[in-house]
Amino acid sequence: MAVKIMIVGAGEVGFHIAKRLSEEGQDVVVIDRDAPQIKKINENLDVQAFLGSGTSPRLLKEAGIKEADLLVAATDSDEVNLISCLLARNLNQYMLKVARVRNEEYLEETELFSQDLLGVYSIINPESVMVKSILNLMEIPGAFEVIDFVKGRVKLVGFRIHKDSPITGRQLLSFTKPQEKLLVGAIVRENQVVIPHGNEGFRAAIFS
């Protein structure tokens, strides 16, 4: 099943990401305010393209942000990327958000990207790392973070538990069936890391 991905920014970075993801068979939507860039997208890629600003709530809704699984904000402007993520957070609280940010001053303010503010799951730069990280997230649906170890043979996968998740409220010791085997390394709850035991239960994440 294809993942719906919205890319804000059709420049060199956005074009490269859209091309790679469309080749992977994903449902890709691109937004850019530069008409020649949108024309280039339409002429070369099998994706949807919208002319306008990624900071426009109206355009984001028109492009289908409420149905999107992932937002990639990849314009040349850190400010546009961050505003796009802020709008996305309010229009679709469950979607993953990846932002291209180059300004070191922004990167030093880690609270800026927290769930309470922008809700950005990944801040990525340079571009090659951005594509790899997006592909890792797509490889495991529902994950908000995927970290490779031992050249990819071992993966640390982060998930957010929603209130309607089938595992919400269940204790670790209740997963006894072969198909339910889980190896839970840690649970992050209220900004605290919990090393789980068998009687530890899963709780729904709180989205503001």
C-alpha positions in Angstrom: 0.0 0.0 0.0 1.4 3.4 -1.0 2.2 6.0 1.5 0.9 9.5 0.8 3.8 12.0 1.1 3.6 15.7 0.8 6.7 17.6 -0.2 6.9 21.4 0.3 9.6 22.7 -2.0 10.3 21.6 -5.6 13.9 22.8 -5.8 16.9 20.5 -6.2 16.3 18.7 -2.9 12.6 18.5 -3.2 12.8 17.3 -6.9 15.3 14.6 -5.9 13.2 13.4 -3.0 10.0 13.4 -5.1 11.7 11.5 -7.9 13.1 8.8 -5.6 9.8 8.3 -3.7 7.7 8.2 -6.8 10.0 5.5 -8.2 9.3 3.6 -5.0 5.6 3.6 -5.9 4.5 6.1 -3.3 1.7 8.7 -3.6 3.6 11.9 -3.8 2.3 15.5 -3.8 4.7 18.5 -4.4 4.0 22.1 -3.5 6.1 25.1 -4.6 5.4 28.7 -5.4 7.8 28.8 -8.3 5.9 28.1 -11.6 9.0 26.9 -13.6 9.8 24.4 -10.8 6.2 23.1 -10.9 6.4 22.8 -14.6 9.6 20.8 -14.4 7.9 18.5 -11.9 4.9 18.0 -14.1 7.0 17.3 -17.2 9.4 14.8 -15.5 7.7 13.1 -12.6 4.6 11.0 -12.1 3.4 13.0 -9.0 0.8 15.7 -8.2 2.0 19.2 -8.2 0.5 22.3 -6.7 1.5 25.9 -7.4 1.5 28.0 -4.2 3.0 28.4 -0.8 3.5 25.6 1.7 2.6 28.1 4.4 -1.0 28.4 3.0 -3.5 26.4 5.1 -5.9 26.5 2.2 -3.4 25.1 -0.3 -2.3 22.4 2.2 -5.9 21.3 2.7 -6.5 21.3 -1.1 -3.4 19.2 -1.6 -4.7 16.6 0.8 -2.7 17.2 4.0 -5.5 15.6 6.2 -5.0 12.3 4.4 -1.2 12.5 4.2 1.1 10.2 6.2 4.3 12.2 5.9 5.2 15.8 5.3 8.7 16.7 4.0 9.4 20.4 4.3 12.5 20.9 2.0 12.5 24.4 0.7 15.6 26.7 0.8 14.0 28.6 3.7 14.2 27.2 7.2 11.3 29.6 8.2 9.0 28.3 5.5 9.8 24.7 6.4 9.1 25.3 10.1 5.8 27.2 9.4 4.7 24.3 7.1 5.4 21.9 10.0 3.5 24.1 12.4 0.4 24.2 10.1 0.7 20.4 9.5 0.7 19.8 13.2 -2.6 21.5 13.5 -4.2 20.1 10.4 -3.1 16.5 10.8 -1.7 15.6 14.2 -0.9 12.0 13.4 1.3 12.6 10.3 5.0 12.4 10.5 6.9 15.7 9.8 10.5 15.9 8.5 12.1 19.3 8.1 15.2 20.5 6.3 16.9 23.0 8.6 20.3 24.5 8.1 20.5 27.4 10.6 22.6 26.2 13.5 20.7 28.7 15.8 17.5 26.9 15.2 19.1 23.5 15.7 20.4 24.6 19.1 16.8 25.3 20.3 15.7 21.7 20.6 12.4 22.6 22.4 11.3 24.3 19.2 10.8 20.9 17.5 9.0 19.3 20.5 5.5 17.7 20.2 4.2 20.7 22.2 5.3 23.2 19.6 6.1 22.1 16.0 5.9 18.3 16.5 8.7 17.7 14.1 9.9 14.1 14.3 13.1 14.5 12.3 15.4 17.5 11.5 17.6 16.5 8.7 20.6 18.0 6.8 22.4 17.3 4.5 20.1 16.1 1.6 21.5 12.6 1.2 20.8 11.9 4.9 17.3 13.2 4.4 16.4 10.8 1.6 17.8 7.8 3.5 15.9 8.8 6.7 12.6 9.1 4.7 13.1 5.7 3.1 13.8 4.2 6.5 10.5 5.6 7.9 8.6 4.3 4.9 10.1 0.8 5.3 8.3 0.4 8.7 4.8 2.0 8.5 3.8 3.8 11.7 7.4 4.3 12.9 8.5 7.9 13.7 12.1 7.0 14.0 14.3 4.2 12.6 18.0 3.9 13.5 20.2 1.3 11.9 22.9 -0.7 13.7 25.3 -3.3 12.3 24.9 -2.0 8.8 21.1 -2.3 8.9 20.9 -5.8 10.2 19.6 -4.5 13.5 17.0 -1.7 13.7 15.9 0.4 16.6 12.3 1.5 15.8 10.3 4.2 17.6 6.5 4.1 17.7 3.9 6.4 19.2 1.0 4.6 20.8 -2.4 6.1 20.0 -5.5 5.7 22.1 -7.2 3.5 19.5 -4.1 1.2 19.1 -4.8 -2.5 19.8 -1.9 -2.6 22.3 -3.0 0.4 24.3 -3.5 -0.7 27.9 -1.8 -4.1 27.5 1.1 -5.2 29.7 4.3 -6.6 28.2 3.8 -10.0 29.9 0.5 -10.4 28.0 2.3 -10.8 24.7 2.6 -14.5 24.8 1.7 -15.6 21.2 4.6 -16.3 18.8 3.3 -13.6 16.4 3.2 -11.1 19.2 6.8 -11.3 20.3 8.2 -7.9 21.1 11.6 -6.7 22.3 10.9 -3.3 24.0 14.2 -1.5 24.9 12.6 1.6 26.5 9.4 3.5 26.9 9.5 7.3 26.8 6.7 8.7 29.0 6.3 12.4 30.0 9.9 13.1 28.9 11.2 10.3 31.1 12.8 7.1 29.9 11.4 4.0 31.5 13.2 0.6 31.3 10.2 -1.7 31.1 9.5 -4.9 33.1 6.8 -7.5 32.4 4.1 -5.7 34.3 4.7 -2.4 32.5 1.8 -1.4 30.2 1.5 0.7 27.1 -0.3 4.0 27.4 -1.6 6.3 24.6 0.7 9.2 23.7 -0.8 12.6 24.6 -1.1 15.0 21.6 -1.7 18.6 22.4 
